[in-house]
Amino acid sequence: MSNAHSEALRLAAEQFNRGEFYACHDTLEALWMEAVDPERRFYQGLLQTAVAYYHLQNGNRRGCMILLGEANRKLADFLPTYAGWDVQALWQANQGILRHLSQLQPQDPLPYLAIPTLSWVED
């Protein structure tokens, strides 16, 4: 991974952790478009996670659930860590939110859910 990509990933994590999911999506999309697998699949999993939480912020429960499911299918290939990222923590948090959302009835109000943060781990 190039230094420029590392810096862009750190920026994406900062945006994600501040709840700026649309900006995070834009940052990750630029990386994703240039990448090749397996990096490309990893970026796509992060990107889909950001968009899922953007949907959750905007009350789109179904959109959040669909994208979290797709994201976690991709991120599962990178457990427990990848390129310094704590993928396990994100994957588990996503699973917990998916579980919680799936137990709600369509008429139920959307509860407050603690959105995870992206974590960098030292290898």
C-alpha positions in Angstrom: 0.0 0.0 0.0 1.4 3.4 -1.0 2.0 6.2 1.4 -0.7 8.2 -0.4 -3.2 5.4 0.0 -2.3 5.1 3.7 -2.9 8.8 4.2 -6.2 8.6 2.4 -7.3 5.6 4.5 -6.4 7.5 7.7 -8.5 10.4 6.4 -11.4 8.1 5.6 -11.2 6.7 9.2 -11.2 10.2 10.7 -14.2 11.1 8.5 -16.0 7.8 9.5 -15.3 8.3 13.2 -16.7 11.9 13.0 -19.9 10.5 11.4 -19.1 12.1 8.1 -20.1 9.0 6.2 -20.7 10.6 2.8 -17.3 12.3 2.8 -15.8 8.9 3.9 -17.5 7.3 1.0 -16.0 9.8 -1.4 -12.5 9.3 0.0 -12.8 5.5 -0.1 -14.3 5.5 -3.6 -11.3 7.2 -5.0 -9.1 4.5 -3.5 -11.4 1.7 -4.6 -11.5 2.9 -8.2 -7.7 2.6 -8.5 -7.2 -0.6 -6.5 -6.9 -4.2 -7.5 -7.9 -7.2 -5.5 -7.6 -8.0 -2.6 -7.2 -4.3 -1.7 -10.2 -3.4 -3.9 -12.5 -5.8 -2.1 -11.3 -4.4 1.3 -12.0 -0.8 0.3 -15.4 -1.8 -1.0 -16.2 -3.4 2.3 -15.3 -0.2 4.1 -17.1 1.9 1.6 -20.3 -0.1 1.9 -20.0 0.1 5.7 -19.8 3.9 5.5 -22.8 4.1 3.2 -24.7 1.8 5.5 -24.3 4.1 8.4 -25.1 7.1 6.2 -28.4 5.3 5.5 -28.9 4.6 9.2 -28.3 8.3 10.0 -31.1 9.2 7.6 -33.5 6.6 8.9 -33.2 4.2 6.0 -33.2 0.9 8.0 -33.5 -1.4 5.0 -30.7 0.3 3.1 -28.5 0.1 6.1 -29.2 -3.6 6.6 -28.6 -4.5 2.9 -25.2 -2.7 2.8 -24.0 -3.9 6.2 -24.7 -7.5 5.0 -22.8 -6.9 1.8 -20.0 -5.1 3.6 -19.5 -7.9 6.1 -19.4 -10.6 3.4 -16.4 -8.7 1.9 -14.8 -7.8 5.3 -14.9 -11.4 6.4 -12.1 -12.2 4.0 -9.8 -9.8 5.9 -10.4 -10.9 9.6 -8.9 -10.3 12.0 -6.7 -7.5 10.7 -5.8 -6.2 7.3 -3.1 -3.6 6.5 -3.2 -2.4 10.1 -7.0 -2.1 10.4 -8.9 -3.9 13.2 -11.4 -5.6 10.8 -12.6 -7.9 13.5 -14.0 -5.1 15.7 -15.8 -3.5 12.8 -17.2 -6.8 11.5 -18.5 -7.7 15.0 -20.0 -4.3 15.5 -21.7 -4.5 12.1 -23.1 -7.9 13.0 -24.5 -6.6 16.3 -26.3 -3.7 14.6 -27.6 -6.1 11.8 -28.9 -8.4 14.5 -30.6 -5.5 16.4 -32.2 -4.0 13.3 -33.4 -7.4 12.1 -35.4 -7.9 15.4 -37.3 -4.7 14.9 -40.8 -4.6 13.3 -41.3 -2.3 10.4 -43.5 0.0 12.5 -40.9 0.2 15.3 -39.1 3.5 15.7 -35.4 3.3 14.9 -33.6 3.2 18.2 -30.3 4.9 19.0 -27.5 2.5 18.0 -23.9 3.1 18.8 -22.1 3.2 15.4 -18.6 1.7 15.6 -15.4 3.4 14.9 -12.7 2.4 12.5 -9.6 1.4 14.5 -6.0 1.2 13.4 -3.9 -1.5 15.1 -0.2 -1.8 15.1 1.0 -5.0 13.5 
